[in-house]
Amino acid sequence: MMAGSLFRFRALVIVAGVLVLAACSTPAPRQTVAAAPPTALPTTDASASSAGSDVAIAAMNFLDHPYQIGGQSVESGFDCSGFTRHVIGQTLGVELPRSALEQARAPSLRPVARDALQAGDLVFFNTQQRAFSHVGIYVGDGRFIHAPRTGAQIRTERMGAAYWSRRYDGARRVAAIDTANP
């Protein structure tokens, strides 16, 4: 099995695990994003919502698509915030701001504690010596998917890897994912 195929297989196994965990929850109707006060949410990876799982699965469909600076479409490729904006928009019908910093500051996205991450949450990093300069989508099992940089393709990474762990700035949850948990 080639390295790329093994990588995709592992990524699909992770998503399948998240889906199995999500099958125990009762999904509620999806709702649009509304402004919410920023408070940390007390949910865990094990209680992943159906909407969050949908986001993770949709994101995984873009594995190996090219990074494109300023990109925000399937045709041109994606940069990090263009990728999150596209996946959340297509999956949940929620329009996110354009940049990673604007997404992190959006009043309609609620902060999430690191130990309460669930599939579909946006995870932010300091990769350019400024806070919230990079964003990805948490897919469960300590992994996230993102459009990393010029010359690379969309891929998953371990949040616990030294590089990402040192640069972690926080996470945000779209209200449609938050309200999908009973």
Secondary structure, 3 states (H helix, E strand, C coil): CCHHHHHHHHHHHHHHHHHHHHCCCCCCCCCCCCCCCCCCCCCCHHHCCHHHHHHHHHHHCCCCCEECCCCEECCCEECHHHHHHHHHHHHHCCCCCCCHHHHHHCCCEEEECHHHCCCCCEEEECCCCCCCCEEEEEEECCEEEECCCCCCECEEEECCCHHHHHHEEEEEEEHHHHCCCC
